[in-house]
Amino acid sequence: MPAGELMPELAEIETLRSDLAAEFAGHVIDRVEVSGTRSVRRHVDPASFTRRLVGRQIRGVARKGKFLLVALDSTDVLVAHMGMSGQLRRVEAGSVGSRHTHVRFSFCGASELHFVDPRTFGQMFVSDAELPELAHLGPDPFDVDQAGLAGLLSSRTTKLKVILMDQSTISGIGNMYADEILHAARLRPERQGRDLSPTEVASLSVAIREVLGEAVARRGSTLADRQYKDLYGAAGTYQELHRVYGREGKPCTRCGGLVARSRSNGRSNFYCPGCQR
């Protein structure tokens, strides 16, 4: 995935989670319209999707990795994944919305919620509270302490960046934040997990929390493609603090050396050869 094409990661999804909870928790879903069947492809037809939602009250909004979980006043959960270009937008009731709007939610006495997705890689589906579709996901990065991280890395011969992006190991980190985390921890992306010293594991643990925490505080990263925006159509600002991602040939913000770019598994890796060991 070239720089500038961002699949929303933990910080962007957490921003949407917070916005959704503030805007729609407690409201009753009055109507659901599906115009893009690919967006609800896990269901046999749109009707099997909508009938489990209409008349239900939203009790809360949670996140698991890059998935949004909308809890209903039933045993069901509405699950949303943004894919490459998916967006959730709050719009005024009756608004026409974007031509790429594939699912519309209307609420009793509230604004509408639109699922917009130009590339249609995103999806929405209704599952039961056990969420069997997400059973493969590993723990959230904020729930993994230093000892837990050491355990996850201790026997892995896989490249460090690949481990961070493996959603079955730790869920929520993607290509962009993996680069930023590894730079903050002063570690090369091709290092093997089991080769890290206790001091390096400690640095990585701190970097995960600090980078993701700061990215959430800045409401995520919006890159040149402008695909990610929050519920209200506003861009995130963490891209202004990127140290390496998308900065090939520019000075490292820490040591002044030039940021390099390599490719592995079809993805770009941005790192500083001078200060990442």
Order of alpha helices (4+ residues) and beta strands (2+ residues): alpha-beta-alpha-beta-beta-beta-beta-beta-beta-beta-alpha-alpha-alpha-alpha-beta-beta
